[in-house]
Amino acid sequence: MSLRDKLIIDTSDLPNYVVLPVGTENFTIEFDYRERYDNFYFNLYDADDNPLITGEKLVYGVPLWNINDANLPSVTIIPLDETGVENTVSIDNFQVSVFLYFEDLDPGIEDPDSDDIDENDTDNSDLLDDDNGSSLIEDEPSDDDNEYALPSDWGDDA
């Protein structure tokens, strides 16, 4: 399971078009492959099929568009291999281990493979820092070393 959402491309029949809905507008991304250089390229079109970007090469780790332009989609899409094995985009790995990921990962979410393991969440299988895996709530206040946190018996009638 990947940490980010990804854009799936059918590489068996290129050139291939993908509709990218962003907000209330649809963009079209056309993907093509050039065998001579083993590179993928894309064109980006607005809802009226006007070209916004043409002939741009897919580069590993680089956003498809990194321009501040109101005409471009507000989402960031990056070719990546979340396992960290690959470092290029090629016909052998694109849509196998290298995918186009939306940069929608919350920076506060832990990477389950990191060495920083929560002692209260021993299996570290979820991406959230909660003990029971059922909500987005951080660890209980009794587990925190916050001197300003409410005591665990707060609200109990004495």
N, C-alpha and C positions, 0 to 999 in steps of 0.2 A: 504494500500500500504506500502510495506516495504522500508526501507531506503537503504538496501543492496540487491545485487543479491543473490539468493539462489539456492541450488542444491536440486532438487526434487527427492525423493526416493519413489518407490512403496513399501509400507510396507505390502501389502496384500499377496505378494508372495515372501517370503524370503527363502533362500538367493537370493539376487538381485544384478545385476551388473549395474554399471553406467560408461559410458565412459566419461572421463574428458579431453577435449582438452586443452592443455596449449602450446601456441606458435605453433610450428610445430610438436609437439609430443603429442600422446594420451596416457593417463594413464587409467587404469581400477580400479575402487573401487568396491569391493564386500562387501555388507552389510549382516549381519546375526543377528538374535535375539536369546538370550538364556532365555527362559521363567523362568527357575528356579531362576535366579537372576534379572530378568526384566532389562536386559542390552542389548544394541546393541554393536556389534563389527564390525570392518572392516579390510579388507586386501587391500593393495595397490600393483598394478602390473604395470610394465613398458610396453612399446609398444610391447615387445616380450613376454609378459606374465611371466616375471621373477618377483618373489615376492620381494617387497621392504620393506613392513611392513606387518606383519601378526598378527592376533589375538589382535588387539589394541581396547580397550574399548572406546566408545564415552563418553566423560565426558563433562558435561555442562560447557560452558565458556572456554574450553581448546582447542587450535587448534588441528586438527587431526594429524598433524605432526609439531613438533616444533624443528626440527633438521636442522642444516646447512649442507646439503648434496647435491651435484650437481646432484645426480640421482633423487632426489625428485622434485615434481612440485614446481614451484616458487610462487604459489598462497597460501594464507592462508584461511582455511575453519574452521569455529568455530560453534559448536552447541549453538544456542542462542534462546531466546524468546525476541523479540524486545519490547514487552509490559512490560517486567520485572516481570511478574506474576510467571513464572516457574523458578526453579533453579536446576532441574535435567532432565535427558533424560530417558523417560520410554515409554512403549507401549501405554500408554494413551495420551501422549502429543507429541510424535515424529511425525512430519509431520502434526500436528494439530496446535500447538502453538509454538513448538520448531522445528526449521529448521536448516539446515546446510547453514550458510551464508558465502559468500565470504567477506573477510575483505577488501573491495574495497571502503569503504566510505571515501570521501575526508575529512580530518580533519578540513578543513575550512568551511565546510557546517554546518549551524545551525541546531540544532534539533528543529523542529517546536513545540515541547511540552515544550521547556525550558521556564524559566521565563523571559529571556532576550528578550523582544519584541521591535522590531524596530518601532518607532512612525510613520515612513513614510509608513510602510507596516502593516497596522492595522489588517488585517485578518491573517497574518503570516501563510498562507496556503501553500506557496511554500517553498522549501528548499534553495532558493537562496536569496541573500540580494539585490534584485533589486525591484524597485517600480512597474514596469509594468509586471513582470513575463515573459518577452519575450527574455531575454538574460542573459549572465553570467556577465554583467557589474555591478559593484558596484554602490551604490547610486551616484547621480550626484554630481560634485564638490561643487555646491552651498549648498548642505546639509552637507558637511564636515566642520569641524572646523580646517582644515589644512591651516595654514597661508601661505604655499608655493603653494597652489593650484592655478590654473589659474582662473582669475576672470570670472564670468558668461558672461560678454560681450566681452571676448577676441575674437579677430578675426572679430568683427563687424567693418565695415567701418564707420569712423566718418566723 
